[in-house]
């Protein structure tokens, strides 16, 4: 239980960081999505599990099949969708910030081989 509360809190904190001047803006983050997916698919970036979780959350949000159906529980049925959408947005922004930091660190690496 405490772990799930901590994750939700981190997601909302990550979402709020988008608007701070010392972090990448939302436009820069969203523009990085294709590069992040490409780097992950090539095995260069270690975001595979996190991207898979984001994909699952995205499918859940748009899926007509819910854990708590809106048709029967009205407002309460929307709460689970809102919770997942909040997690999705925060986790995506957090992962994009992490990716942009990774990209920036790679710019300072000179490619080559270690000679032993």
C-alpha positions as CSV (number, residue, x, y, z in Angstrom):
1,X,0.0,0.0,0.0
2,X,2.7,2.5,1.0
3,X,4.6,1.7,-2.3
4,X,1.5,2.5,-4.4
5,X,1.0,5.8,-2.5
6,X,4.6,6.7,-3.1
7,X,4.4,5.9,-6.8
8,X,1.3,8.1,-7.2
9,X,3.0,10.9,-5.3
10,X,6.1,10.6,-7.5
11,X,3.9,10.7,-10.6
12,X,2.2,13.9,-9.5
13,X,5.5,15.5,-8.5
14,X,6.9,14.6,-12.0
15,X,3.9,16.2,-13.6
16,X,4.4,19.4,-11.6
17,X,8.1,19.5,-12.5
18,X,7.2,20.1,-16.1
19,X,6.3,23.6,-15.3
20,X,9.5,24.5,-13.4
21,X,12.0,26.6,-15.3
22,X,15.0,24.4,-14.4
23,X,13.6,21.3,-16.1
24,X,12.8,20.5,-19.8
25,X,9.4,21.9,-20.9
26,X,6.5,19.9,-22.1
27,X,7.2,20.5,-25.8
28,X,10.8,19.3,-25.5
29,X,9.7,16.3,-23.6
30,X,7.0,15.3,-26.1
31,X,9.4,15.8,-29.0
32,X,11.7,13.2,-27.4
33,X,9.1,10.4,-27.4
34,X,10.1,9.0,-30.8
35,X,13.8,9.2,-30.0
36,X,13.2,7.5,-26.6
37,X,11.2,4.6,-28.3
38,X,13.8,4.2,-31.0
39,X,16.7,4.1,-28.4
40,X,14.8,1.6,-26.3
41,X,14.0,-0.6,-29.3
42,X,17.7,-0.6,-30.3
43,X,18.7,-1.6,-26.7
44,X,20.6,1.7,-26.1
45,X,18.3,3.1,-23.5
46,X,17.1,1.0,-20.6
47,X,13.5,2.1,-20.6
48,X,11.9,-1.1,-21.8
49,X,10.0,-2.1,-18.7
50,X,8.9,1.5,-17.9
51,X,7.7,2.0,-21.5
52,X,5.8,-1.3,-21.3
53,X,4.0,-0.1,-18.1
54,X,3.2,3.2,-19.8
55,X,1.8,1.3,-22.8
56,X,-0.4,-0.9,-20.5
57,X,-1.7,2.2,-18.7
58,X,-2.4,3.9,-22.1
59,X,-4.3,0.9,-23.4
60,X,-6.3,0.7,-20.1
61,X,-7.3,4.4,-20.4
62,X,-8.6,4.0,-24.0
63,X,-10.0,0.5,-23.6
64,X,-13.8,0.1,-23.2
65,X,-13.1,-2.7,-20.7
66,X,-12.4,-1.3,-17.2
67,X,-11.8,-2.8,-13.8
68,X,-14.6,-0.5,-12.5
69,X,-17.2,0.0,-15.3
70,X,-18.6,3.5,-15.7
71,X,-22.0,2.2,-16.9
72,X,-22.8,0.7,-13.5
73,X,-21.0,2.9,-11.1
74,X,-21.2,6.3,-12.9
75,X,-18.8,8.7,-11.2
76,X,-17.0,6.0,-9.2
77,X,-16.3,4.2,-12.5
78,X,-14.4,7.3,-13.7
79,X,-12.2,7.5,-10.7
80,X,-10.1,4.5,-11.7
81,X,-9.6,6.0,-15.2
82,X,-8.5,9.3,-13.7
83,X,-6.1,7.6,-11.3
84,X,-4.5,5.7,-14.2
85,X,-4.4,8.8,-16.4
86,X,-2.7,10.7,-13.6
87,X,-0.1,7.9,-13.2
88,X,0.3,7.8,-17.0
89,X,0.9,11.5,-17.4
90,X,3.3,11.8,-14.5
91,X,5.2,8.6,-15.3
92,X,5.5,9.7,-18.9
93,X,6.9,13.1,-18.0
94,X,9.3,11.6,-15.5
95,X,10.5,9.0,-18.0
96,X,11.0,11.7,-20.7
97,X,13.0,13.8,-18.2
98,X,15.1,10.8,-17.4
99,X,15.6,10.1,-21.1
100,X,16.6,13.7,-21.9
101,X,19.2,13.6,-19.1
102,X,20.5,10.3,-20.5
103,X,20.7,11.8,-24.0
104,X,22.6,14.8,-22.6
105,X,25.1,12.6,-20.9
106,X,25.7,10.6,-24.1
107,X,26.6,13.8,-25.9
108,X,29.8,14.1,-23.7
109,X,30.9,10.5,-24.5
110,X,33.5,10.0,-27.2
111,X,32.9,6.8,-29.1
112,X,35.7,4.4,-29.3
113,X,37.2,1.2,-28.1
114,X,39.1,0.3,-25.0
115,X,42.5,-1.0,-25.8
116,X,43.8,-3.4,-23.1
